[in-house]
């Protein structure tokens, strides 16, 4: 998937500026920023993750296995370079500046492909993280805030001569994992159980991937662009209650979410079947297509 993402970017770059492809998150650190402890935290995080120290580029000698080669710096070879931008009093101007910064710096073809910005004020420091999709995904975005919080606390403790809090567990080799995944994928044959399941899944849908249950188009009849957005559906206590109900029924919160979507699909279309796709657990080949039915 990394190769497909970067290959597409290389081809698209010939026609003009690339569309943004970064993922990001924002979170707060307590009080004003301790720049030394923050730099220590970022170095520690970079040392923990090989993908943050590596880059995929076109190989001068492409092989049948791929067009790209990966270059990786050893742990400890990356340094942090801070720079101060200035003061902002208008939140919209600040948001526009950050978006333009992330669009220009966190891309698939440059290095390092990720950038962090801090917004300092007396009561707290907001950290904004952006990384190209070739380097991160939804799972790792969720872990970013906790990891930086933990490493920052350790940096503060060390600077003040205090015992360091419990550090994060060691990470396994991402590159070894990627190689093993690709090797396993290239060994698949048409009669592999996973391939058979997927073929059946697509055949039952008329050879097409699942689609939204009703037409989605603009006034001209063309497919409408997919909008982005964020809506909080449940607060913490309600989310825990929803999870308990799902587990009591033999599933989990994700199964419950699929069931809700299936129910809405039935209410909209009257169909007794709901077909969808969802990401599988990282590192596992799904034994059957992720689907739900009513």
N, C-alpha and C positions, 0 to 999 in steps of 0.2 A: 504494500500500500504506500509506503514511503517512496518507492521507485515510481509508482504511477503518479503520485502527487508532484514530484519534482520533474518528471518527464513532461507532464502537462504544463507546468510552470515554464519550462524551457521553451516549449513550443508556443505558448501564449505570449511570452515576452517578446517574440518577434513582431507581434502585431500591436504592441503598445503597453502601457502600464498594467501591472498585474492587479487583479482585484485582491482585497485583503483576505488572508487565510489564517489569521492568528486567532488563538483562543486566549482568554484572559480571566483574571479574577482580581478582586480588590478586598482588602481586609485592613484592620487597624492594629497597630502596635501601641502599647501604653506610653504616654508622655512624649516628650520631644525625642527625636531620633538620636541615638548614639551611633554616629557614623562608623566608628571603628568596630563595634559589635555587629553592626549590620553587614559591613564588608566581610567580617569573619563568617557570618552566617551564610552569605552568598557563596563564598569560597568553599565552605563545607558542603553546601548543596551541590555545587558544580562538581566537586570531587566525588560525591556519592553517585552521580548519574553520568554514565559514559555518553549518553546521547547528547548531553549538554556540552560535551567536549569534542564532539565529532561533527563531520560535515560529509554529505554525499555530493560528489561532483561527477561530471562526465569522465569516464575512463579513457585514456589515450589509446587503450587497446581493448575495446569491448569484447566480451566473451558471449557464448551462447546463453550463459546464465544471467546476463544483464549488461546494461550500458553504463552503470555507475560504479564508482569506487568510493569507499569510506576511509576517511583519514581521521584519526583520533589522537588527541593530546593526552599525555599521561596525567594522572591525578597530581595536583599541585602545580601544574604548568599554567593555569589560568589565573590572571589577576583581575581585580575589580577597578574600574576607572569611573569615579563619580564626577558629576558636573552639575553646577547650580544654574538654574534657568532664570529665576526671578520670582517676584511676588505677583499673585493674582488676587483680585478682589471680585471678579466676575466668574461665577461658576460655569457659565456657558462657554466663556473664552477658554477656561482651563480644560474643560471637557474636549473642546475642539482641538486645542493644542495636543492633548494626550492622544486623541484619535489619529491625528496626522503623524505624530511621532511613532506610534505603534505601526501604522500603515507603512511607513518608510523604513523602519528598522527591523521589524519582526516578520521577515519574509522567508520564502523557501529557498532562495538562491544565494542570499548573503550569509555571512557568518558574523556573530554566532546565531542569528535567527531568533533571538529573544532579548528582551529588555525589561528593566524594572524602573519604576518612577515612584518617588516618595513625595507626599504632600504633608509638610510639617506644620504643626500648630501647637500651642502650649499644652493642650490637654491630651493630644494623641497624634499619631503619625499614620496616615493612610498609605498603604503600599499597593501599587497597581502593577500587575505582572501580565506581560503579553509574550506569547511564544507561538511560533508558526506551528501549524497542524502537523508538520513532519516531525516535530520534536515532542509534541504533547497530545493528549486526548482528554476526553471528559473525565476519565478515572484519575489521571495524574493531576488535572486541574484541582480536583477535590482535595488532593493530598498536599498541594503546594502551600496553602496557608498554614496548616499544622506543622509542616516540616520547617518552614522559615521561622515560625513562632518558637519552636523548640530550639533550633540552632541559635536564634537571636538571644534567647534566655541564657543559653550556655555561654555565649560571648559576653553578655553583661556580667554574669557571675565570675568569669575568668578575669575580666577587667577590674572587678572590685575585690579580687582575692577571696571569693566565696566558693564553696564546693559547687561543682557543676551539677545541674539537675540531670535526671536520667536522659541519656542521649538516645537517638533513634537506632533501631536495629540495623545491621549492615545490609546493603543491597546486593543482590546477585548481579551477574553480568548481563546487561541488556543486549549487548552485541552477541554474546553466546546464545541467548534466547532467540534473537532474530534469525541467526544462522540455523538453529535447530528447527524453527518454525518454517523457514523457507525450504529447508531440505525435506521436511515432512510433507509440505504441500507439493513439491515437485515429484514426490514418490506416489502420489495418488493416481489411481487408475479408474477407468469408467465403472468398474464393478465394486469400488470401495463403498462401504455401507453409507458413508456420509453423502457420496455422490448419488447413490440410488435414492436416498431420502429426498435430496434436493430436486432430482429429476421428477420424482413423483409429485412433490409440492408444486413445481412449476407446471407440470402437465395438468394437474387438477385446476389450475388457474388459467388454462388455455394458453400456456406458454408465456405468460406475462408475470411480472412481479406484482405483488398486491398494490392496488391503487386506492385513493381516497374513495369512500363509498358513493359520493355524489360528484358530479362534474364541478371542477374548479376552474373558472376562466374569467377573463376581464370582459369589458363591454364589447370588445371586438371579436370575442369568441376564442382568442388565443389563450394558451395556458397562462395563468396568472403567476407572477413572481411569488416565491415563498417568503412571507414576512418573518421578521424576527421579533421576539418579544419576551417579556418575563412577567409572570403573574403568580403571586403566592396563593396557592389553593388551600393549604392547611398550615396552621401554626404547629409548634412542637408537640403540645399535648394532644391535639387532634390527630397528628401524624402517627404518634405512638398508639393511639386508640385504633386507628385504621390498621396499623400493622398487627395489633393483637387480634383483631377480627379476622384478618387474612390468615394468620397462622393457626387460629382455632379451626379454620375451614380446611387446613391442610396445605396452604400455600404460603406466600410471603407478600410483601407490599407490592412488588413488581407484578406478581400474578394478579393482585387485586386491581392494579392500574389497568392491566390488559382487559380484565373483566369489565371495568367501568367503560373503557373504550368500546368493547364489544356491545355493551348494553346501549350506548349512545348510537352506535352504528345500526343496531336493530331498530331503535326508535326512529331514526332518520329514514331508513330504507325498507324496513320490514323484513330484511333478510335474516334467516336463521343461521348464517355463517359469517364469521368475521375473520379475515386473513390479514396478517401484518408481519413485518420483519422487525427485529430488534437486535442490537449487538449481543454477541455471545460473551461468556466470561473470558477475560484475557487469557491467552495461552491454551485454550481448549478448542478443539474442532467440534462443532455441534454435531451430536449424533443424529439429530433430526432438526428440520427447519424450525425456528422459533415461530410459533403460530398459536392462535387462540380461536376457539369456536364457541358458539352459543347454541 
